[in-house]
Each structure stands twice: as C-alpha cells, then as structure tokens.
Amino acid sequence: MMYTSERDYHSTKLIKQGEKVLDSSFSRFADWILEEFGWRPINIIYDKIDPNDRPKLSLIFELQGQASVFHDGAGYDEEKRKAIADQFKIFRNENSGSFDNPDIWVIFQEFEPAEQAACNEKIPQQEIDAFKVRFSDQQLWEVARFGAYTTFFFETKEQLMASKENGLQAEIRKEYLKLLKPYDEFNYFNLEKLPVIFDNKENFDAQYQGNWDLFYK
C-alpha cells in the first residue's frame, strides 16, 4: 500500500504530472514486465533498506487492481516475485555490475488509491461539516473520511435501508463527487468508481462499541 506521505508517492506523482520520467535504465525492464504480466509500471524505484542494506525494488503501477496480477489469493505470488527479482538482476548486471546482496525484496504498489486518498484529504473540514448539516434532516449522522474512503452513517438500520430505496444514497454520492472533483487532477473519480460506504450508527455502536479505532482496525 502506498501512502501520500511517502517518497514513492511524490516521485510517481511528478511522473504523472509530466515533470519527470521513468529512469531510462529501467525502461527495458518495465517493457519486460508489460510483456510478461500485462501491465507496465509507471515508476520503478530501487534502493536499499535496513537491516544489512537489503536491496528493495518497488514496482509502482498506475491504477487500482493492476498489482493484483502478482497476488495468488493468500499474498504475493512468490514465483512471480522471484521471476521479477531474477530478471531485474539480469538487467542491472548488464548496466552496473553485480549485487553485493542478491536477496532483493520486491514490492508492488498502485498510485491511484494513494492519489484518491490525497484528494479526499484535501477537502476542507468545514465543507465536510456543511455537507453533514445539509443532509442532517434526512438522518445523516456522520461523515467519516479514512484515506480514499468516506463512510456516510445514518442513525438507524431502517434509515440506512430507506436511503437506498428512496434514492438518497445516489444523491449523496453525486453531491460528494462534486466536493472531490476540484482536487481530482487525474480524473480518478466518477460515480461508478467512487470509494464511499454507507453504514449506520446502530451498527457502529453495536459492533465497534462506538470506537473509531476499532472501526478502522
């Protein structure tokens, strides 16, 4: 998972903005990944981490879901991970010699979810408060943001069910999209791809004891 505070996010955003490009030494390797797995990373970052300066290779894809090709249902597909590490060694050896430590840690990240989180976090809190007040007479209890996702809580389970049937949820989705769009630099949000959730306070109190830490755990 990529976080908006990380160097990988900021480096990749500069590529998306056209202010920098993928390091040319990674170009052939990125093409190989495309040929083998169907997606080309928009950014590749190689560095070393503790302990023992272990090599770390970050493959950053643009859209949510693209990195799923490297999962096998229980986590990373280790065979694909090893194939990528082995191929990277070949490309790197052609350019800059062998590795001091051949044990490469390969990770897969996606830019779109991190950028969606950044957009959601940019909405001023006063606009969120005003949005909540606007729908409060229709039993909207809370608007809670966590990364890219926003959860809209109604007071009761019955109100939650009614809000879906009477079109209120569709209206809330449409209006919340308007709040997001001024910050949506890369057009990652639309009504069909809007990371919102509808819930209710009764469930929040019963299942999570009214505790936000438990809710987001």
C-alpha positions as CSV (number, residue, x, y, z in Angstrom):
1,M,0.0,0.0,0.0
2,M,1.3,3.4,-0.9
3,Y,0.9,6.4,1.5
4,T,0.7,10.0,0.5
5,S,3.5,10.9,2.8
6,E,6.0,8.6,1.2
7,R,8.7,9.5,-1.3
8,D,7.4,6.8,-3.7
9,Y,4.1,8.7,-4.0
10,H,5.6,12.1,-4.6
11,S,8.1,10.7,-7.1
12,T,5.3,8.9,-9.1
13,K,3.1,12.0,-9.0
14,L,5.8,14.0,-10.7
15,I,5.8,11.4,-13.5
16,K,2.0,11.6,-13.8
17,Q,2.3,15.4,-14.0
18,G,4.9,15.2,-16.7
19,E,7.6,16.9,-14.7
20,K,9.9,13.8,-14.7
21,V,10.1,10.4,-16.5
22,L,10.8,6.9,-15.6
23,D,14.6,6.4,-15.2
24,S,15.8,5.3,-18.6
25,S,17.8,2.5,-17.1
26,F,14.5,0.9,-16.1
27,S,12.8,1.2,-19.4
28,R,13.6,-2.2,-20.9
29,F,12.8,-3.9,-17.6
30,A,9.4,-2.1,-17.5
31,D,8.8,-3.3,-21.0
32,W,9.6,-6.9,-19.9
33,I,7.1,-6.6,-17.1
34,L,4.4,-5.5,-19.5
35,E,5.2,-8.4,-21.8
36,E,5.1,-11.0,-19.1
37,F,2.3,-9.7,-16.8
38,G,0.2,-7.4,-18.9
39,W,0.8,-4.1,-17.1
40,R,3.7,-1.7,-17.3
41,P,4.8,0.1,-14.1
42,I,4.8,3.9,-14.4
43,N,7.6,4.1,-11.9
44,I,10.3,1.9,-10.6
45,I,12.4,2.7,-7.5
46,Y,15.4,0.8,-6.4
47,D,17.1,1.4,-3.1
48,K,18.4,-0.3,0.0
49,I,16.8,-0.8,3.4
50,D,17.8,-1.9,6.8
51,P,18.8,-4.4,8.0
52,N,22.1,-5.0,6.1
53,D,21.3,-2.7,3.2
54,R,18.9,-5.2,1.7
55,P,18.1,-4.3,-1.9
56,K,14.4,-3.1,-2.4
57,L,12.7,-2.9,-5.7
58,S,9.4,-1.0,-5.8
59,L,7.2,-1.5,-8.9
60,I,4.5,1.2,-9.0
61,F,1.5,0.7,-11.3
62,E,-1.0,3.5,-12.0
63,L,-4.4,2.0,-11.5
64,Q,-6.0,0.2,-8.6
65,G,-6.2,-3.5,-9.3
66,Q,-3.2,-3.7,-11.7
67,A,-0.9,-5.1,-9.0
68,S,-3.4,-7.9,-8.2
69,V,-1.8,-9.9,-11.0
70,F,1.1,-10.5,-8.6
71,H,-1.2,-12.0,-5.9
72,D,-2.2,-15.6,-5.5
73,G,-5.1,-15.1,-3.1
74,A,-3.0,-15.6,0.1
75,G,-0.5,-12.8,-0.6
76,Y,2.2,-12.2,-3.2
77,D,2.8,-14.9,-5.7
78,E,6.3,-15.9,-4.7
79,E,7.1,-17.4,-8.1
80,K,6.3,-14.2,-9.9
81,R,8.2,-12.2,-7.3
82,K,11.3,-14.4,-7.8
83,A,11.0,-14.2,-11.6
84,I,10.9,-10.4,-11.4
85,A,13.9,-10.3,-9.0
86,D,15.9,-12.6,-11.2
87,Q,15.1,-10.6,-14.3
88,F,16.0,-7.4,-12.6
89,K,19.4,-8.8,-11.7
90,I,20.0,-9.6,-15.3
91,F,19.1,-6.1,-16.5
92,R,21.0,-4.4,-13.7
93,N,24.1,-6.6,-14.2
94,E,24.1,-5.5,-17.9
95,N,24.4,-1.9,-16.7
96,S,26.1,-1.6,-13.4
97,G,27.7,-4.9,-12.3
98,S,26.6,-7.5,-9.8
99,F,24.8,-7.1,-6.4
100,D,26.6,-7.0,-3.1
101,N,23.4,-8.6,-1.7
102,P,21.4,-10.6,-4.2
103,D,18.4,-11.0,-1.8
104,I,16.0,-8.5,-3.4
105,W,12.8,-7.5,-1.7
106,V,10.2,-6.8,-4.4
107,I,7.0,-4.9,-3.6
108,F,4.1,-3.8,-5.7
109,Q,2.2,-0.5,-5.3
110,E,-0.6,1.4,-7.0
111,F,-0.7,5.1,-7.5
112,E,-4.4,5.7,-8.0
113,P,-5.6,4.7,-4.4
114,A,-2.9,7.0,-2.9
115,E,-3.9,9.9,-5.1
116,Q,-7.6,9.3,-4.3
117,A,-6.7,9.5,-0.6
118,A,-4.8,12.7,-1.2
119,C,-7.8,14.2,-3.0
120,N,-10.2,13.2,-0.2
121,E,-7.9,14.6,2.5
122,K,-7.8,18.0,0.7
123,I,-11.5,18.7,1.1
124,P,-11.6,21.3,3.9
125,Q,-13.2,20.1,7.1
126,Q,-15.7,23.0,7.0
127,E,-17.0,21.7,3.7
128,I,-17.5,18.2,5.2
129,D,-19.3,19.8,8.2
130,A,-21.6,21.8,5.8
131,F,-22.3,18.6,3.8
132,K,-23.3,16.8,7.0
133,V,-25.6,19.6,8.1
134,R,-27.2,19.7,4.6
135,F,-28.3,16.1,5.0
136,S,-28.9,16.1,8.8
137,D,-32.7,16.4,8.4
138,Q,-32.6,13.2,6.5
139,Q,-30.9,11.4,9.4
140,L,-27.3,11.6,8.2
141,W,-25.4,11.2,11.5
142,E,-21.8,11.4,10.5
143,V,-19.4,11.7,7.5
144,A,-16.1,9.9,8.3
145,R,-13.0,10.0,6.0
146,F,-10.2,7.5,6.1
147,G,-7.8,7.6,3.2
148,A,-9.6,7.4,-0.1
149,Y,-12.8,6.1,1.5
150,T,-15.6,8.1,3.0
151,T,-18.3,6.4,5.2
152,F,-21.8,8.0,5.5
153,F,-23.6,7.0,8.7
154,F,-27.3,7.2,9.1
155,E,-28.8,7.0,12.6
156,T,-30.5,3.6,12.3
157,K,-30.5,0.5,10.1
158,E,-34.0,1.3,8.9
159,Q,-32.9,4.7,7.8
160,L,-29.9,3.2,6.0
161,M,-32.2,0.8,4.1
162,A,-34.7,3.5,3.2
163,S,-31.9,5.8,2.0
164,K,-31.0,3.2,-0.7
165,E,-34.6,2.7,-1.7
166,N,-35.6,6.4,-1.9
167,G,-32.5,7.5,-3.9
168,L,-30.8,9.4,-1.1
169,Q,-27.6,7.4,-1.3
170,A,-27.4,8.1,-5.0
171,E,-27.9,11.8,-4.3
172,I,-25.2,11.8,-1.6
173,R,-22.8,10.0,-4.0
174,K,-23.5,12.6,-6.6
175,E,-23.0,15.6,-4.3
176,Y,-19.9,14.2,-2.7
177,L,-18.3,13.7,-6.1
178,K,-18.7,17.5,-6.6
179,L,-16.6,18.0,-3.4
180,L,-13.9,15.8,-4.7
181,K,-13.7,16.9,-8.3
182,P,-11.8,20.2,-7.7
183,Y,-8.9,18.1,-6.4
184,D,-9.1,15.3,-8.9
185,E,-6.1,16.2,-11.0
186,F,-6.0,12.9,-12.9
187,N,-9.7,12.2,-13.2
188,Y,-9.7,9.2,-10.9
189,F,-13.2,9.7,-9.5
190,N,-16.6,9.2,-11.2
191,L,-19.9,7.9,-10.0
192,E,-19.2,4.3,-10.9
193,K,-15.7,4.4,-9.2
194,L,-16.4,6.3,-6.0
195,P,-15.0,4.9,-2.8
196,V,-17.9,5.6,-0.5
197,I,-19.6,3.3,2.1
198,F,-23.0,3.6,3.8
199,D,-23.4,2.5,7.3
200,N,-25.4,3.3,10.4
201,K,-24.8,4.4,14.0
202,E,-26.6,1.4,15.5
203,N,-24.1,-0.9,13.8
204,F,-21.2,1.3,14.8
205,D,-22.3,1.2,18.4
206,A,-23.1,-2.5,18.5
207,Q,-20.1,-3.9,16.5
208,Y,-17.4,-1.4,17.4
209,Q,-18.6,0.0,20.7
210,G,-18.7,3.5,19.2
211,N,-14.9,3.3,18.9
212,W,-13.3,4.7,15.7
213,D,-10.0,2.8,16.3
214,L,-11.9,-0.4,16.3
215,F,-14.0,0.6,13.3
216,Y,-10.9,1.3,11.2
217,K,-8.8,-1.6,12.6
